[in-house]
Amino acid sequence: MPLGKRIKQVLIGSPLNPFNPQILRHISLVAFLAWVGLGADGLSSTCYGPEEAYIALGSHTHFALYIAIATAVTVFVISLGYNQVIELFPSGGGGYKVASQLLGAPIGLISGAALIVDYVLTIAVSTASAMDAFYSILPSGFLRYKLLSEVGLIIVLLLLNMRGMKESIKFLLPIFLGFFILHVFLILYGIFAHHHGLTLIVPDALQETKNTIATVGWLPVLALIFHAYSLGSGTYTGLEAVSNNVNRLREPRVATGKWTMFYMAVSLSMTATGMILLFLLWGPQPEEGKTLNAVVFQAILGPSQTGQFVLMLTLLLEAGLLFVAANTGFLAGPSVLANMAIDGWMPNRFRHLSTRLVIQNGLFLFGLFAIGILLWCDGKVSLLVVLYSINVFITFSLSLFGMCVYWGKQREKASPRWFWRLSFSFFAFTITSTILCITLITKFQSGGWLTVVITCGVIFICSLIKRHYNKFSKKLAQLDIQLKQPLVHPLNQVLIDTQQPTAVILVGKSTGVAMHTLLNVIRMFPRHFKNFVFISAGIVDVESFAGQNSLEHMRSDVNENLQYFVDYCHQYGIAAEAYASFGTDTVEELTKMAITVGKKYSNCIFLLKQDYF
C-alpha cells in the first residue's frame, strides 16, 4: 500500500462499504449517542446563557425567578415545536426543509444560509469559549498561544469527524457525561446548602416586583425582564440540530428523534434553570477574569483543598464540553450544506460522501470558515456570541412559522389536530420571533449588523450558484430531448471481438451528452470502431444514502441508462456492452473500470465530453 494511503487509513480509518445492509446500523445513532453528539451545543450554553440574562437584570436580581421559569418553558416549547418538524420531515433537513417546502424556495434559502452561518459560529464560539475557560487556569503569559490553540482544536475536531459521526461522539462521550453529572450534583448541592433561602425566593420576587412597579411602572419592568430574557437566548442554541440530522438516527427515526429531543430538553432546562437559581440564592458578583459560573461554584465549594480540586475539575469539564459543543457544528452543518447542494444552492461536491461515508467537503468548508472567523474576530467571544444568537433565532422563527402555515392548511383537510397544533406552533413562533427582534435591535450596533452582512453574503453566493445550475440544467434537458433516440428495431445481440477497435464511452447522468458523443464518434470515424463499451459510475452521495431503497433506486437508474445505449447499438448491428461501478468517488470508480476494460480490449480508446464530471 502506498505511504499516502497508509497514513490516510491510520488517520481516518478503513473505507466503508455503503451497500453493506448492516452499515447503516453501524453508523447510525441511538437516542443516547445523538443526545451526546447533538445536545452538547445546547448544554454548553449554560456556561454563558444564564450568566448573560442574570447580569442584564442589574440590581433587580429577584426578577431572575421569572427568567428561570421562562427559560424552562421556552426550552420545552421549542423542543416540542421541533418534534413536529421531525414527524413531518423524517429524512432530515430540519429548518431548511421546513422553510423550503412550506414557505417556498427563497425563504428556504434564507433559513439555510442562517443555518450555515449558525453552525460555523457554533464551532468558532465554542472553541473560543473552551480556550477562554482553559487559559483562565493558566498564568497570563500563556495567553499569546490562545488563538493558535483554538485553530489547533478545530483541526483536531476536523480529523475526528473524518472518521465518522459515531466515532467522534464516542471519543467525546466521557467529557459530556462528566460535565452533566458534576453540574447536576453541584446545582443540587448548592440549592440544598442554601435551602433556607429557597422558601424566600417567591415572596421576595413578588415583593420586589410590586415595589419596582410602584416606583417606575409596569412598562419598564416588563422591558427589563424581556431584555434580560432575550440576552439569555444563547441558552436555546442547538435545539434544532436533531431535526437537521434525523437521517443519521437509528430506526425508527422519528421515535429516536423524539427521545433525543426529550433528553436534550430535560438536561438543558435542568442545568440552565438550576444555574439561574444558584445565582439567585448565592448572589455572586462578577469578577474580572472569571465567569459567573466559576464565582458561584467557588462560593459553594469553599476554600478547602477538596473544594478547589472540584472547582478546577468543573472548569476543565466546562472547557471540555465547549469542545464537544464545537463538534456539533461539524456533525450538523455539513448535512445542511448537502441538502442545499441537492437543491442546487451549493456546489454538487458538498453532497458527496468520502470512503468513511462522511460529507468530507462540507467538513473542510466548515473548518476553514470557522478558522477564518476566529482569526478575523481575534477569538473574541463577546462578538462571536452576538453573531451566533441572531442566526439561531432566524431559523427557529422561520421553522415555526412554516409549521403554522402547514397546520393552517390542514384545516381544509379536516384534520382533527390542526387547531391545537396551529395554536402551539403560533405560540412558539411568537416567543422565538420576539427574542429575535429584541436581540437584533439591542445588539445591532454591537455586532448584529455583521451577522446580517455575512448571512446576506451567503445568500447572494447561493443565488449565483443556483442561477448557474438552472442554466446548465435547462441546456442538458434540451440536449436530452433533442438527442433521445427511439428503440424501434428488433434487438439482436452482436458478438464482441475483443481484438477489434473499440470505443469506450463514459456515460454520466445526462443521456443527451453521452448520445452526442456516440453519434459524433460514428460520424467522425465511420465503420472504424467495431465495438462500443459504455461505462458509468453510480455515486453514493447524501441523497442516495438516505436508505437501502434509495441505494437500490440509484443502482437501477444507472443500469437502466447503460442498457439503453447497449440496446441502441444492438438495433443497428453494432457490438456493445456496459460496465457499472458504485462507490463514493467518481474518479476512483471510473479508474477501476477503465483498467478492467483496458485489459479485456487490447485496442481501445476512451472518449468522454469535457463536462462529464
N, C-alpha and C positions, 0 to 999 in steps of 0.2 A: 504493500500500500504506500503511495506517495506520502512524503512527510507532511505536506499541507493538509491532506485528507485525514491523516492520523491525528494531527493537532486539533482539527475541527471536530473529530469524533470524541476526543478527550474533553473538549470544552463544552460541546452541546449534546453529545450522546449519539448513539447509532440511529440511522434512519428508521422511520416507522412506516408500516405498510397500510395505506388508507383503505385498502379493500379487505383487510382482515376484519371479519364480523365482530371480533372482540375488541377492536382498537378503540371504538367509540366509548365502550365501557371503561377501558383503561385510562383514557384521558379526560373523561367527563367527571364532574364534581358532585359529590353528595352534598346535602344541605350544610353539614358541619364545615366541610372544607370551603364551600362557597361563602359561608359566613366569615371565615378567617380571611380568605383572599379578597373578597369584595366588600366586606364590612369594616376593614381596618381603616379606610378613609374616614368613615363616619365616626368610628370610635375614637380615632386620634384627634378629632376636632374638639374633644373635651379638654384637650391641652390648651386651647386658646379661645374657643367659642364662649363658654360660660364666663370666662375672665373678662372678655370684651363687654359683655352685657352688664356684668356686675359693676365694673369701673365706670361705665356710662351713667349709672344712677347717681354718682357723686355721693352727697351726704344722705340721700334718701335710700339707704341700703335696705330698709324693710320692704320696699317695693319688689325686691328680688324674689319674694314669695310668689308674686304674680308671674314673674318671668319663669320661675321653676315650673309652675303649673302649665303655663302656656307652652313651654319647651316640650314637656312630656306629651301634651295634647298634639302639638304640631308634628312631632316625630311619628306618632301613630296615624295621624290624618294623612300625611304624605305617604307613609308606608302602605296604608290601605288603598290609597289612590293608585299607587304603582302595582298593587295586586291586580287591579282591573286591567292595567296595561299588560301584565304577564298573561292573564287569561285571554286577552284579545290578540296578543302577538306572541304565541308560544315559540316562534322561531327566532326570537331575539330582535334587536334593533331599538327597543325602548323608545325614548323620547323622539328620536329621529323618525322611526317608523310611524309613530302616532301622528306627529305633525305632518309628515309627507302624505299619508293615506287618508287622514281625516280632515286636514286643513289645506292640503294642496302642496305641490312640489316647492314653490317659493318659500312657504313657511317652514317646510321640512328642511330646506337649505339653511335657514336662519338657526333652527334648532340644532342641526348637525354641526354647523360652524361653531356655535356656542359650546357644544359638547367637546369638539376637538380642542378648543382653547381651554376649556374646563379641565380636561384630563392632562393636558400639557402642564397647566398650572398646579394640578394635583401633585405631579412629580416634583415640580420646582418648589412649591410651598412646603411640602412635607420634607423634602431633602434639606432645605434651608433651615426649617424649624428643628429637624433632628440634629443638625450640626450645631445650631444655637444651644440646644439643651446639652449636647455633649461637651462643647467647648466652654460652657459655663462652669464645668467642674475643673477644667484645666487652668493653669496660670495664663495670664493675659498675653504673655509672649508668644503663645501658640496661635493666636487669632489670625496671624498673617497667612496661616495654612488652611483657614476655614473654607474659603471659596474653592481652593484646589481639592479639598476633601469632598465637597459637595459634588464636584464634577466626577471624581473617582467613584463616589457612591452610585451615581446614575449609571456609570459604565458597568459596575458590578451587577446592578439590577437588570440591565440590558442582557448581560451574559446569562444570568439566571433564567430569564424568561425565554431565551433562545432554546433552552432545554425543554420548555413546555410549561403550561399554566400550573398543572398539578405539582410538578417538581418544585417550582418556585414557592408554592404555598406550603408544601411540606417542610421546606427548608426554614421558612419564617414562622411556622406554627408555634414553636416554644416561646418566641418573643410575644406574640399576640396573646397567648393564654396567660403568660406571666404577667403582662400588663393588666389584663382584665381581672384576674383573680386577686392580685395585690391591691388594685384600686378599689374593688368592691369591699375587700377587707378593711382598707383604711377609711373608706366612706362610712361603713357600718360602725367601725371602732370610734371614729370621730364624732358621729351622731350620738352613740351610746355614752361616750365620755363627757358629752355636753348635754345630756338628756334633760337636765333641769331647764335649759333654755328652749328646748323643743316645744314645751307646752305654752311658752310665751310668744312664739313666732306669730301665730294667727292674731291674737289680740293686739300685739304691738303693731303689726302691719295695718290692721284696721284703724287703730288709733292714729298712726302717722298719716294714713290716707285722709282721715277726717280732718286732722289739723292742717294738712297741706292744702286741701280743697278749700277750707275756710279762709286760708291766707291768700292763695293765688287763683283759686277757681278750678273747675273741672278740666277745662281745655288744656292748661299747662301740665296738669298731672297726667292726663292721657297721652299728651305729646311726649313727655319724658319716658313713660313706660313703653310706648311704641318705638321710640328712638333706641332705647336700650335693647328692646326685643329684636329689632332689626339688625343692630350691630352684632348680636349673637347668632346671626344667620349662618355663620360658618359651621355651627353645630350640626346642621342638617345635610351637609355635603356628603356625597357618596351613597345616598339612599337610592339613587337612580341606577346604580351600577348593575344590580341584579337583572333588571328588565332589559338592559343592553346586552346581557350575556346569557339569556335563557337557553340558547342553543348549546352552551357549554356545560349545561347541568345534566345530571343523571335522570334517566326516565323513571317515572313520569315527570316531565319537565315542569309542568305548571305546579304540581304539588310540591316538588323540590324547591321551586322558586318562591312559593308562598311560605314554606317553612324557613327558608333563608331570610326572607323579609321579616318574619316574626322574630327570629333570633337577633337580627340587626336592630329592630325597633325596641325590643326589651333591653338589650345590652346598652344601646345608646341612651335611651330615656333614663335608665337606671343610673348610669355614670354621670350624664350631663346634669340631671336634676339633683343627684347626690352632691356634685361639686358645688352647685349653687347653694344648696342647704348648708354645706360646710362653710362657705363664705359668710352666709347669714349668721350662723351660730358662732363662729370664731372671730369674725370681723377683721380679717387680715388687711394690712395696709401695704400698698405697692412698694417694693424696694427695687432700687436700680440694679440691674444685672440678674434679677430673679423673676421667675414667673409667679403669678399669684398662687398657682397650684403648689409651687415649691414652698412659698411662705406659709400657707395653711398647713401643709404636711409637716413642716418643721415645728410649727406650734403644737400639732397633735402628738408628734413623736417625742418631743422634748430634746434636751441636750445630751442625753446619755449616749454611751458608745454604741449600744444596740440601735437606738433611735437614729443616730447619724448613719449607721450602716444601712438601715432600712430606707432612709431618705435617699442615700446615694443609689441604692438599687432601684428605687422608684423612679428617680430621674433618668437613670440609664434605660429603664424599660420604656419610659415616655419617649426618649430619643429613638429607641428600637422600634416602638410602634409607629412612630412617624416614618421610619424607614420602611416598615411594612405597608403603611398607607401610600407611600410613593409608588409602591409596586402596583397599587390599584390602577394607576394611570396606564401602566404597561399592560395590565390584564384587560381593561375595558376599552381603552382608547383605540387600539388597532381594529377592534370589532366595529366601532362606529365608522372608522375610515373605510373598512372593507364594504360595509353596507352602502356607503356613499359612492364607492367605486362601482358597485353593481348598478347603481342608478345613473352612472356617468358623471357624477360631480367631481370625482377624483380619478387619477390615472389608474388603468386596469391593474398595474403591478401591485397596488395596495390590497387587492383581493386574493393574491396568490399566497399559497402556503409553502413553507420550507419542508425539508425532509423530516423535520420533527413535528410537522403539522401545526406550526405556529405562523402567525402573519408577520413574517420576518421583515419585510419592507416597512410595514407600519411601526414595528418596534424601533427600527432605526430612525424613522422620521420623528417619532415622539421623543426619543432620547436626544437627538440633535437639537430639536426645537426647545426642549426643556433646558439643555445646557446653554443655548443661546440666550434665553430669557434670564436665566440665573446670572450669566456674565453681564448682561445689559443692565439688570437691576442691582448688580453687585451683591446679590444674595440677601437683599433687604426684605424681611418677612412682612413688614408693615405694608409695603407697596404691593407685594405679591398677593396678600390676603384680600386686598380691595379688588384687584383684578379678578381674583378667583370667585368671590361670592356672587358677583353680578351675573356671570355666565351660568352659574349653577341655577339661579332662580329664573333666568330666561328659559332654560329647558324645563324646569318644574312647571312654570306658568303655561307654556305652550302645550306641554303634555296634558295637563289637567284641563285646559280649555278644549283640547281635542276630545277628551273623554266627555266633556259637557256636550259638544256637538254630536258625538256618537249616540249618547243616551237620549238626546233630544230627538234624533231621527228614529229611535226605537219606538217612540210614541205612535208613529204611523203604522208600525207593525204590531201594535197592541201588546208589546212585551210587558209582562206583569211587574217587572222590576224597574222599569225605566224611570219612574218618578223619584224613587228613593236614591237610585244610583246617580241620577242627574243632580239632585239636591246635594248629595255628598260631594260630588265632583266640583260643583259650583262653589261650595263652602271651602274646599281645599284650594281651588283656584283663587278665591278671594284672599286667602291667607298668603299664598306664595306671591301673588301679583302685588299685594300691599307691601310685603317685605322688599320686593324688587324695586318698587318705586321709591320707597324711603331710602334704601341703600344707594340707589343711583343718584338721587337728589343730594343727599347729605355727603356722599363721598365722590361726587363728580370732579370737583377741583382737586381732591387729594389723590387722584389716580384713576377715578372711574372713567374719565374721558379716554384714557389709554386703552382700557379693555374694549370700549366701543370702537375705537380706531382699529385695533387688532382684529376683532371679530368681523368688522366690515371689510377689512383687507382679505380675510379668509373667504368671505362670501364673494368678493369680486374675483378672486383667483378661481374659485369653484365655478363661477358663471362662465368664465372664459374657457375652462376645460369642458364644461357641458356643451358650450356652443361648438367647440371643435368636434366633439364626439357626435353631435347631432348632424353636422355637415357631412362627416365621414360615413355615418350610418346611412344617410339618405343616398349617398353615391353608391355604397355597397348594395343597398336594396335595389336600386335601379339596375345595377350590373347583374344582380341575381335574376331579376325579371327578364332582362334582355337576353341573357345567355343560358337560361334554363332550357335544356334540350329535352324534348319528349322521348320516351322509350316506346317505340311503336312496332318495331320488327320483332319477330321471334328471336329469343336469345339463345345462341348456340355457343357453348363454351369452346374456345380455341386453345389447342395445346401450346404450351410455352416451351421455347427452345432457349435455354439459358445462355447459349453461346452467341446468340444474335444480338445486334444493337438494341439496347434497352433504355427507355426514358423513364426516369424516376421523378414523379411529380409530388410535391408536398402539398397536402390539402389542409386548409385551415377551416374556420367556421363558415366562411363565405364560399358557396358553391360557384358563384359567378367568377371569382378570382381564379379558382382552380380550372374552371372550364375555359376561361380566357387563355390560360397558359397552355392547356391541352390543344385547343384549336390553333393557336399560334405555332406550336411545335409541328403539328400536322401540316400546316400551311408552309412553314419555312423549310421543313425537311421532309418533303413528300416521299412516302414509302421507304424512308430510311430506317426508322425505328420499327422493329418487328414486335416488340413487347412494350407494354406500359405498366409500370408499377406505381401504385398510389399509396403513400404513407401519411399517417396523421397521428398526432399526439393529443390524447384526451387529457386535459389538465384538471387535476383535482384542486379546486380553489374553495373559497369560503362558501360560495353558493352551492356547489355540487357536494360539499362535505357536510351538508345540513342533516344528512341521514342516509341510511342504506338505499332507500328508494331513489333519492336524488342521485346517488352514485350510479345506480343501475340505469337511470334515465339518461345520464350523461354518456355512459358507455354505449347505450343503444343508439343515441343520436350520432355518435362518431362512426359506429359500424354501418349504420344506415346510409350515411353520407358517402362513405367509401364504396359501399356496394353499388350505389347509383353510378359511380364512374366506371366500375368494372362492367356493369351491365351495358352501359353506353358503348364501351369499346367492343363488347361481345356482339352487339347487334350489327356492327359493321365489320365483323370478322377479324377483329384485332385482338391478339392475345393480351390478357391483362390479369393482374391480381392485386391484392391490397394487404397492407400491414397496419395494425393499430397498436399503440402502446399507451399506457396510462400511468401518470405519476404527477409530481408537484413541480417538475422543472421541464419546460418545453424543450430547451436545447439538449438536455441530457437524454430525454426520451427519443428525440429525433436522431441524436448521435448513435444511440444503441441500435435503432432500426437501420440507419444508414450502413453501419458496419455489417449487420446481418445480410442486408440486400446486396452490398458490395461483394461479399464472399460468395453469394449464390450466383450473381450475374457478373460474368467476367468482363463484359463490355457494356458498361452502363454509365450514364451521365445524370446528375441531379439537377433538377430545374425547379425554381420557385419564383414567385413575384416578390418584389422588394418589400411590400407591405404585409408579408405573411405573418410576421410577429406583431 
